[in-house]
């Protein structure tokens, strides 16, 4: 039984990597691969997350893979327009993912992760996608 659960986790990671290798940006790859966890439409997510790749479109800001994971987590944690007072709870669920990603990789910023600021390459896009998916799956209790 544990093998089935582990395979399920691995399926999400593998699909995200496949999507990235087929042309999706990091944010699109993570969010689309995990879309079923939030009950969201893949095409809408693809469109919505397009500007979040490459550190929000310009290799300057937050890692796209991390942004994709946060989008899915937010979708599962938010009360939506029916209950706009869920922000604090959502933020509380987001903080550990961001913190763990930063601790594991040394940064959450795309240019720092890619070594574009004069420092070493801290993590590949594939590595960031794997980490963001794993942290998201942990937060959602997917074994």
PyMOL commands that set and color helices and strands:
alter all, ss='L'
color gray80, all
select helices_A, chain A and resi 2-21+26-33+35-38+42-59+64-77+80-82+87-105+110-113+125-139
alter helices_A, ss='H'
color red, helices_A
deselect
rebuild
show_as cartoon
